[in-house]
């Protein structure tokens, strides 16, 4: 499992498709432990049914993203807050 783990930069393009702004510098707050991390620091697993994003501090699932047929399903249940903007 460890060899399949990537950092948050692995989903930079996917997040840009969804949010239309650069998201790896966005800061997310983990709903489980309260840690605040830039999305470029999270743990990413691409070899699941969809993409699974985990907190680098407690390994709780922050978000799940599924892309199929030009549609996206984004589950942010494990993310208490997501802060992003221009510049």
Residue pairs with C-beta under 8 A, 6 or more apart in sequence:
4 45
4 46
4 47
5 43
5 44
5 45
6 43
6 44
6 45
6 46
7 40
7 41
7 42
7 43
7 44
8 24
8 38
8 39
8 40
8 41
8 42
8 43
8 44
8 53
9 24
9 40
10 44
10 46
11 39
11 44
11 46
11 51
11 53
11 65
12 22
12 23
12 24
12 40
14 51
14 65
14 67
15 23
15 24
15 26
15 39
16 22
16 23
17 67
17 72
18 65
18 72
18 74
19 84
21 84
21 85
21 86
23 39
23 84
24 38
24 39
24 40
25 38
25 39
25 40
25 84
26 38
26 39
26 82
26 83
26 84
27 36
27 37
27 38
27 39
27 82
27 83
27 84
28 36
28 37
28 38
28 39
28 42
28 62
28 79
28 81
28 82
28 83
29 35
29 36
29 79
29 80
29 81
29 82
29 83
30 36
30 37
30 55
30 57
30 58
30 60
30 62
30 78
30 79
30 80
31 60
31 62
31 77
31 78
31 79
31 80
32 55
32 58
32 60
32 78
33 55
33 57
33 58
33 60
34 80
35 55
35 56
35 57
35 58
37 55
37 56
37 57
39 53
41 56
42 53
42 54
42 55
42 56
42 62
43 53
43 54
43 55
43 56
43 59
44 51
44 52
44 53
44 54
45 51
45 52
45 53
45 54
49 66
50 64
50 65
50 66
50 67
50 73
51 64
51 65
51 66
52 61
52 63
52 64
53 61
53 62
53 63
53 64
53 65
54 60
54 61
54 62
55 62
55 78
60 78
61 77
61 78
62 76
62 78
62 79
63 74
63 75
63 76
63 77
63 78
63 79
64 73
64 74
64 75
65 72
65 73
65 74
65 75
66 72
66 73
76 82
